[in-house]
Amino acid sequence: MQTAEQPNIDYKQLYERQIAVIEKQVQQIAAPCDQIAALSAEVAKLRKMIFGVRVERFIPSPDATRAQ
């Protein structure tokens, strides 16, 4: 039986490379997420400035209360 030579694989080095790639991808994903959160907060603030808090209620005029 012949055995084929297996290449010497450095799994620790492969693992460290993958960790570096994953960390880079996490940073690339986190940057747009932070920007989305900041823009969402800005939109909420602008909506509040434009529309404000609207409380619609009926306030009877003084003439209407006297007629009753």
Secondary structure as GFF3:
##gff-version 3
##sequence-region A 1 68
A	DSSP	alpha_helix	11	51	.	.	.	ID=ss1
A	DSSP	alpha_helix	62	67	.	.	.	ID=ss2
###
